[in-house]
């Protein structure tokens, strides 16, 4: 039992003892009252007996266990002195009863003073243990046994109660620590039955809540992990408590799963300053910053306060990658600048020669023919440039064309026919090594545009009396085509850039101005849209070989 229960036990035992003492006192009072009433009756009887001279008064006194005392008796015993004192104190009273202790023995006295002779009857005061010792002993034993049984039952119930209570407390501890509680069964009338039922309900509710929280946490973790933005939560101790994979990718570091200082992962001063200012001023911050790392990366950074309480303050760091957007913006600006530059050249040439003709050069037939030829060439180049720009714009749209069977040989021949004039002008030797029955299922519009641009590139930047070889074969569920020219070739350090828009090798541009600088870019982007691959192998002064690989549906 606890100290409180021990105190209650001792208190209950004390109360039982007090009840026994009170009971004894009450029984003694009843006995005294009955003895006083009997003494009064005996006094009235003795007043009659004393008037009969032949009655044996001594025998009667012995039978009733009484003593008779005369107030004027010369015997000066302590009992006689007590009677004298009683008479002196109550000399005006007639008949009365009183109690007084003589020699540590309580006595009951009855004084008769109504007529002569006066006398006082005395009898020792009776007590329960003296009057009825056997009954008193029996009652005491019964009471003692009942009290002991009562105290034992109290101790047993409290001990039983405390044992069950410890089990219930242990069950609550198990519930708090996600452990299985110990089963316990109570009767419906047990004092802890309601509490046990509530704990069982609490266990069920907590288990349901934990399952629900686990599901929500799992969904939240999956959501966080699949967010395209970097997420990191930092607690009041500047420790990382939550992050996703995107954050590690943006920071180019592997973020540990356990708690650790955030400065182990974030090395950019601007971002750490935003985080520290959020903790210091309890305000959210937003800024576009550049992360200091191997790869140049621009991010839109948000540091948001989650709690205002200092002991539970947390900061949420959100990084949105702007690198691709900035790259697209630069590409768009470069595209506009290049388009403006490329359009300006033919337009300026056309305008200048037209003004010259209007100024009088038209009167000279030779000069007129030369200028008109230049105007025609530049307008043709301007038309080709506009067509390529329109082709690029179509690349940004979702392709709605359906795949169809295409004869590769016939499509190559059709494009060569369209370019026969340029082939004859440069006196090129063209060789086509493609099976006439080779067919593939593909988007005909895209495939035709790729072939057109690659063949045009091989003709435009080829040398006079050169060669152009086109081959195709099927290898491992893909078609592999080679377009080989004997042109000027491309330096090895520039080969990775020839598929950029408006990029042309300087040596080629010096002697060949008919190209737009967009053909290879269009071919490359169309190849990617068809899940293929376009590469180049070139040697300066020898020629170039373009290798096209496309999957066969």
DAPEKA-V504833 format. One record per residue. N is the residue number from 1. PHI is phi as a letter, one per 30 degrees, with the letter a starting at -180 (none if undefined). PSI is psi in radians with two decimals (999 if undefined). D_LAST is the distance of its C-alpha to the last C-alpha in whole Angstrom. Layout:
# DAPEKA-V504833
N_PHI_PSI_D_LAST ; N_PHI_PSI_D_LAST
This chain:
# DAPEKA-V504833
1_none_2.73_85 ; 2_d_2.95_84 ; 3_d_-0.63_87 ; 4_d_-0.75_87 ; 5_d_-0.65_87 ; 6_d_-0.73_90 ; 7_d_-0.75_92 ; 8_d_-0.65_91 ; 9_d_-0.87_93 ; 10_d_-0.65_96 ; 11_d_-0.73_96 ; 12_d_-0.69_96 ; 13_d_-0.72_99 ; 14_d_-0.71_101 ; 15_d_-0.71_101 ; 16_d_-0.71_102 ; 17_d_-0.76_105 ; 18_d_-0.69_106 ; 19_d_-0.71_106 ; 20_d_-0.78_108 ; 21_d_-0.78_110 ; 22_d_-0.68_110 ; 23_d_-0.76_111 ; 24_d_-0.75_114 ; 25_d_-0.73_115 ; 26_d_-0.74_115 ; 27_d_-0.74_117 ; 28_d_-0.68_119 ; 29_d_-0.72_120 ; 30_d_-0.75_120 ; 31_d_-0.74_123 ; 32_d_-0.76_125 ; 33_d_-0.74_125 ; 34_d_-0.69_126 ; 35_d_-0.65_129 ; 36_d_-0.71_130 ; 37_d_-0.72_130 ; 38_d_-0.69_132 ; 39_d_-0.65_134 ; 40_d_-0.71_135 ; 41_d_-0.69_136 ; 42_d_-0.57_138 ; 43_d_-0.72_140 ; 44_d_-0.66_141 ; 45_d_-0.73_142 ; 46_d_-0.54_144 ; 47_d_-0.53_146 ; 48_d_-0.71_148 ; 49_d_-0.65_148 ; 50_d_-0.33_150 ; 51_d_-0.11_153 ; 52_c_1.90_153 ; 53_d_-0.41_156 ; 54_c_-0.02_155 ; 55_d_2.40_152 ; 56_d_1.62_150 ; 57_d_-0.64_148 ; 58_d_-0.71_147 ; 59_d_-0.72_145 ; 60_d_-0.70_144 ; 61_d_-0.69_142 ; 62_d_-0.69_141 ; 63_d_-0.62_139 ; 64_c_0.03_137 ; 65_h_0.84_137 ; 66_c_2.71_139 ; 67_b_2.41_141 ; 68_c_2.34_144 ; 69_b_2.42_145 ; 70_c_2.38_148 ; 71_d_-0.58_147 ; 72_c_0.24_151 ; 73_d_2.35_151 ; 74_d_-0.26_152 ; 75_d_2.07_149 ; 76_c_0.92_147 ; 77_d_2.94_144 ; 78_d_-0.64_141 ; 79_d_-0.67_140 ; 80_d_-0.69_143 ; 81_d_-0.68_143 ; 82_d_-0.67_139 ; 83_d_-0.74_141 ; 84_d_-0.76_144 ; 85_d_-0.71_141 ; 86_d_-0.75_139 ; 87_d_-0.72_142 ; 88_d_-0.66_143 ; 89_d_-0.47_140 ; 90_b_0.77_140 ; 91_d_-0.38_144 ; 92_d_-0.26_143 ; 93_d_2.72_141 ; 94_c_-1.40_143 ; 95_c_2.29_140 ; 96_a_2.82_137 ; 97_b_2.59_134 ; 98_a_2.95_133 ; 99_b_2.57_131 ; 100_a_2.57_132 ; 101_c_2.27_131 ; 102_b_2.16_134 ; 103_h_0.80_133 ; 104_i_0.33_130 ; 105_b_2.08_130 ; 106_d_2.38_129 ; 107_b_2.67_132 ; 108_c_2.33_132 ; 109_b_2.49_136 ; 110_b_2.08_137 ; 111_c_2.31_141 ; 112_c_1.98_143 ; 113_b_0.34_146 ; 114_d_-0.68_147 ; 115_b_2.93_150 ; 116_d_2.54_152 ; 117_d_2.67_151 ; 118_d_2.52_148 ; 119_a_2.91_146 ; 120_b_2.18_142 ; 121_c_2.32_140 ; 122_b_2.46_137 ; 123_b_2.41_135 ; 124_d_2.39_132 ; 125_d_2.24_129 ; 126_d_2.58_126 ; 127_b_2.84_123 ; 128_e_-0.82_120 ; 129_d_-0.47_120 ; 130_d_-0.65_124 ; 131_d_-0.88_124 ; 132_b_1.26_121 ; 133_d_-0.69_120 ; 134_d_-0.79_119 ; 135_d_-0.72_117 ; 136_d_-0.73_116 ; 137_d_-0.75_114 ; 138_d_-0.81_113 ; 139_d_-0.72_111 ; 140_d_-0.75_110 ; 141_d_-0.78_108 ; 142_d_-0.76_107 ; 143_d_-0.74_106 ; 144_d_-0.76_105 ; 145_d_-0.72_102 ; 146_d_-0.71_101 ; 147_d_-0.72_100 ; 148_d_-0.75_99 ; 149_d_-0.71_96 ; 150_d_-0.80_95 ; 151_d_-0.66_95 ; 152_d_-0.75_93 ; 153_d_-0.70_91 ; 154_d_-0.82_90 ; 155_d_-0.74_89 ; 156_d_-0.77_87 ; 157_d_-0.72_85 ; 158_d_-0.69_84 ; 159_d_-0.77_83 ; 160_d_-0.77_81 ; 161_d_-0.78_80 ; 162_d_-0.66_79 ; 163_d_-0.79_77 ; 164_d_-0.65_75 ; 165_d_-0.68_75 ; 166_d_-0.67_74 ; 167_d_-0.75_71 ; 168_d_-0.71_70 ; 169_d_-0.74_70 ; 170_d_-0.66_68 ; 171_d_-0.71_65 ; 172_d_-0.69_65 ; 173_d_-0.73_64 ; 174_d_-0.72_62 ; 175_d_-0.74_60 ; 176_d_-0.62_60 ; 177_c_0.38_59 ; 178_h_0.63_56 ; 179_c_2.90_58 ; 180_d_2.15_58 ; 181_d_2.71_62 ; 182_d_2.24_65 ; 183_d_2.45_65 ; 184_b_2.43_69 ; 185_c_2.29_71 ; 186_b_2.64_74 ; 187_d_2.73_76 ; 188_d_-0.44_76 ; 189_c_0.10_79 ; 190_d_2.59_78 ; 191_d_-0.48_79 ; 192_c_0.15_75 ; 193_d_-0.81_74 ; 194_d_-0.74_72 ; 195_d_-0.73_71 ; 196_d_-0.71_69 ; 197_d_-0.73_68 ; 198_d_-0.64_67 ; 199_d_-0.69_65 ; 200_d_-0.73_63 ; 201_d_-0.70_62 ; 202_d_-0.70_61 ; 203_d_-0.78_59 ; 204_d_-0.76_57 ; 205_d_-0.74_57 ; 206_d_-0.68_56 ; 207_d_-0.74_53 ; 208_d_-0.75_52 ; 209_d_-0.70_52 ; 210_d_-0.70_51 ; 211_d_-0.73_48 ; 212_d_-0.75_47 ; 213_d_-0.69_47 ; 214_d_-0.73_45 ; 215_d_-0.77_42 ; 216_d_-0.71_43 ; 217_d_-0.70_43 ; 218_d_-0.76_40 ; 219_d_-0.71_38 ; 220_d_-0.75_40 ; 221_d_-0.75_39 ; 222_d_-0.69_35 ; 223_d_-0.81_36 ; 224_d_-0.76_37 ; 225_d_-0.51_35 ; 226_c_0.05_32 ; 227_d_2.44_34 ; 228_d_-0.13_32 ; 229_c_2.67_36 ; 230_d_2.31_38 ; 231_b_2.35_41 ; 232_b_2.34_44 ; 233_c_2.26_47 ; 234_c_2.26_51 ; 235_d_-3.08_54 ; 236_d_-0.31_57 ; 237_c_0.24_58 ; 238_i_0.63_55 ; 239_c_2.53_53 ; 240_d_2.11_49 ; 241_c_-0.24_48 ; 242_a_2.45_45 ; 243_a_2.91_42 ; 244_b_3.03_38 ; 245_d_-0.59_35 ; 246_d_-0.61_35 ; 247_d_-0.76_38 ; 248_d_-0.65_38 ; 249_d_-0.76_35 ; 250_d_-0.68_37 ; 251_d_-0.11_40 ; 252_h_0.83_38 ; 253_a_2.74_40 ; 254_c_1.96_40 ; 255_d_2.22_42 ; 256_d_2.60_44 ; 257_d_-0.52_44 ; 258_d_2.97_48 ; 259_d_2.40_51 ; 260_a_2.77_51 ; 261_d_2.42_52 ; 262_d_-0.37_50 ; 263_d_-0.22_51 ; 264_d_-0.39_49 ; 265_c_-0.63_46 ; 266_c_2.06_47 ; 267_c_-0.03_48 ; 268_d_2.21_48 ; 269_d_-0.76_52 ; 270_e_-0.70_51 ; 271_d_-0.73_49 ; 272_d_-0.60_52 ; 273_d_-0.70_54 ; 274_d_-0.73_53 ; 275_d_-0.79_53 ; 276_d_-0.67_56 ; 277_d_-0.59_57 ; 278_d_-0.75_56 ; 279_d_-0.64_58 ; 280_d_-0.77_61 ; 281_c_-0.02_61 ; 282_h_0.76_59 ; 283_b_2.58_57 ; 284_d_2.65_53 ; 285_b_2.58_52 ; 286_b_2.34_49 ; 287_a_2.57_48 ; 288_c_2.15_45 ; 289_b_2.88_45 ; 290_c_2.17_44 ; 291_d_2.37_43 ; 292_d_1.82_45 ; 293_a_-3.02_42 ; 294_d_-0.85_40 ; 295_c_2.30_37 ; 296_d_2.19_39 ; 297_b_2.27_38 ; 298_c_2.38_40 ; 299_b_2.63_40 ; 300_c_1.90_42 ; 301_c_2.29_44 ; 302_b_2.18_46 ; 303_c_1.94_49 ; 304_c_2.36_50 ; 305_d_2.34_53 ; 306_c_-0.56_53 ; 307_b_2.62_56 ; 308_c_-0.25_60 ; 309_d_2.26_62 ; 310_d_-0.72_62 ; 311_d_-0.34_62 ; 312_b_0.39_59 ; 313_d_2.36_57 ; 314_b_2.62_54 ; 315_c_2.32_51 ; 316_c_2.10_48 ; 317_c_2.16_46 ; 318_b_2.16_43 ; 319_c_2.15_41 ; 320_c_2.14_38 ; 321_d_2.09_36 ; 322_c_0.05_36 ; 323_e_-0.84_35 ; 324_d_-0.69_32 ; 325_d_-0.74_34 ; 326_d_-0.65_36 ; 327_d_-0.74_33 ; 328_d_-0.69_32 ; 329_d_-0.76_35 ; 330_d_-0.71_36 ; 331_d_-0.71_33 ; 332_d_-0.74_34 ; 333_d_-0.76_37 ; 334_d_-0.66_36 ; 335_d_-0.80_34 ; 336_d_-0.74_37 ; 337_d_-0.75_39 ; 338_d_-0.72_37 ; 339_d_-0.74_36 ; 340_d_-0.73_40 ; 341_d_-0.79_41 ; 342_d_-0.62_38 ; 343_d_-0.56_40 ; 344_d_-0.65_43 ; 345_d_-0.97_43 ; 346_d_-0.63_42 ; 347_d_-0.74_44 ; 348_d_-0.75_47 ; 349_d_-0.80_47 ; 350_d_-0.79_47 ; 351_d_-0.76_50 ; 352_d_-0.82_52 ; 353_d_-0.57_52 ; 354_d_-0.73_52 ; 355_d_-0.66_55 ; 356_d_-0.73_57 ; 357_d_-0.72_56 ; 358_d_-0.44_58 ; 359_d_-0.11_61 ; 360_k_-0.19_62 ; 361_d_-0.27_59 ; 362_d_-0.29_58 ; 363_d_-0.32_62 ; 364_c_1.96_60 ; 365_e_-0.73_58 ; 366_d_-0.79_57 ; 367_d_-0.71_56 ; 368_e_-0.80_55 ; 369_d_-0.70_52 ; 370_d_-0.78_51 ; 371_d_-0.68_51 ; 372_d_-0.63_49 ; 373_d_-0.71_46 ; 374_d_-0.77_46 ; 375_d_-0.68_46 ; 376_d_-0.80_43 ; 377_d_-0.77_41 ; 378_d_-0.64_41 ; 379_d_-0.64_40 ; 380_d_-0.77_37 ; 381_d_-0.66_36 ; 382_d_-0.69_37 ; 383_d_-0.75_35 ; 384_d_-0.69_32 ; 385_d_-0.77_33 ; 386_d_-0.70_33 ; 387_d_-0.70_29 ; 388_d_-0.68_28 ; 389_d_-0.71_29 ; 390_d_-0.63_28 ; 391_d_-0.67_24 ; 392_d_-0.68_25 ; 393_d_-0.57_26 ; 394_d_-0.45_23 ; 395_d_-0.52_21 ; 396_d_-0.19_23 ; 397_c_2.70_22 ; 398_d_2.20_20 ; 399_d_2.21_17 ; 400_c_-0.02_17 ; 401_d_2.60_15 ; 402_c_2.54_12 ; 403_d_2.54_9 ; 404_b_2.82_10 ; 405_d_2.24_10 ; 406_b_2.32_12 ; 407_d_2.00_14 ; 408_d_-0.77_14 ; 409_d_-0.81_18 ; 410_d_-0.65_19 ; 411_d_-0.68_18 ; 412_d_-0.78_20 ; 413_d_-0.67_23 ; 414_d_-0.72_23 ; 415_d_-0.62_23 ; 416_d_-0.65_26 ; 417_d_-0.70_28 ; 418_d_-0.43_28 ; 419_c_0.36_30 ; 420_d_-0.63_32 ; 421_d_-0.80_35 ; 422_d_-0.62_34 ; 423_d_-0.74_33 ; 424_d_-0.65_37 ; 425_e_-0.68_39 ; 426_c_-0.01_37 ; 427_h_0.88_38 ; 428_d_2.58_34 ; 429_c_1.98_33 ; 430_c_2.30_29 ; 431_b_2.24_27 ; 432_c_2.02_24 ; 433_c_1.33_22 ; 434_b_2.37_19 ; 435_d_2.35_18 ; 436_d_-0.24_19 ; 437_c_0.08_17 ; 438_d_2.09_14 ; 439_b_2.52_11 ; 440_b_2.66_7 ; 441_c_2.01_6 ; 442_a_2.94_7 ; 443_d_1.93_11 ; 444_d_-0.66_13 ; 445_d_-0.80_16 ; 446_d_-0.78_15 ; 447_d_-0.69_13 ; 448_d_-0.69_17 ; 449_d_-0.67_19 ; 450_d_-0.87_18 ; 451_d_-0.74_18 ; 452_e_-0.80_22 ; 453_d_-0.70_23 ; 454_d_-0.74_22 ; 455_d_-0.74_24 ; 456_d_-0.66_27 ; 457_d_-0.71_27 ; 458_d_-0.47_28 ; 459_d_-0.81_30 ; 460_d_-0.77_32 ; 461_c_0.40_33 ; 462_c_2.86_33 ; 463_c_2.82_37 ; 464_d_2.50_39 ; 465_i_0.43_38 ; 466_d_-2.94_35 ; 467_b_2.68_32 ; 468_b_2.05_28 ; 469_c_2.24_26 ; 470_b_2.13_22 ; 471_b_2.80_20 ; 472_a_2.43_16 ; 473_a_2.74_15 ; 474_c_2.26_12 ; 475_b_2.05_13 ; 476_h_1.05_12 ; 477_i_0.56_8 ; 478_a_2.69_9 ; 479_c_2.40_10 ; 480_b_2.08_14 ; 481_c_2.52_16 ; 482_b_2.23_20 ; 483_c_1.86_22 ; 484_c_2.20_26 ; 485_c_2.90_29 ; 486_c_0.71_33 ; 487_d_-2.76_34 ; 488_d_-0.38_36 ; 489_i_2.95_34 ; 490_b_2.31_33 ; 491_e_2.56_35 ; 492_d_-0.57_34 ; 493_d_-0.14_35 ; 494_c_-0.08_34 ; 495_d_-0.50_30 ; 496_d_-0.19_29 ; 497_c_-0.11_30 ; 498_d_-0.27_29 ; 499_c_0.09_26 ; 500_d_2.65_28 ; 501_d_2.35_29 ; 502_i_0.28_32 ; 503_c_2.29_33 ; 504_b_2.49_34 ; 505_d_2.36_35 ; 506_e_-0.71_39 ; 507_d_-0.70_40 ; 508_d_-0.70_37 ; 509_d_-0.46_38 ; 510_d_-0.55_42 ; 511_c_-0.28_41 ; 512_b_1.90_38 ; 513_c_0.07_38 ; 514_d_-0.28_36 ; 515_d_2.72_33 ; 516_c_-0.26_32 ; 517_i_0.14_31 ; 518_c_-0.23_28 ; 519_d_-0.87_26 ; 520_d_-0.60_24 ; 521_d_-0.74_24 ; 522_d_-0.77_22 ; 523_d_-0.73_20 ; 524_d_-0.78_20 ; 525_d_-0.61_19 ; 526_d_-0.65_16 ; 527_d_-0.73_15 ; 528_d_-0.71_15 ; 529_d_-0.44_14 ; 530_c_0.19_11 ; 531_i_0.58_11 ; 532_c_-2.87_12 ; 533_b_2.34_15 ; 534_b_2.11_18 ; 535_b_2.93_21 ; 536_b_2.50_24 ; 537_b_1.93_27 ; 538_b_2.64_30 ; 539_b_2.21_34 ; 540_d_2.21_36 ; 541_i_-0.15_38 ; 542_c_-0.80_35 ; 543_k_-3.07_32 ; 544_b_2.60_29 ; 545_b_2.04_25 ; 546_c_2.26_22 ; 547_c_2.07_19 ; 548_c_2.18_16 ; 549_b_2.17_13 ; 550_b_2.41_9 ; 551_d_2.57_6 ; 552_c_2.17_4 ; 553_d_999_0
